[in-house]
Amino acid sequence: MGEQNIEDALGKTKSIFKLVNLASMRSIEISEGAAKMIDAKKDDVVLDVALKEITDGKVFYKKAKKHGKK
């Protein structure tokens, strides 16, 4: 995993905690058979694929609505 991949993906999430959660969730999805959203080799490390997808803007998070507040 390249340091540049991490820095680029961090620029998309603005938070290391969000990046770790997003990358780990996406890595699990790919490991369980989800289609890759980028051109990647079959033997590419799933975490690298997830970080590249995040960097390319294909995977992102939404803020959850807070319950009880309007």
LINNORPE-V123314 format. One line per field, one symbol per residue. psi: psi as a letter, one per 20 degrees, with the letter a starting at -180 (. if undefined). Layout:
psi: ???
This chain:
psi: pqhhgggghhhhhjphgggggghgghgggghjjqqpjroqqhjqphhggghhgghijhprqqpqppqiq.
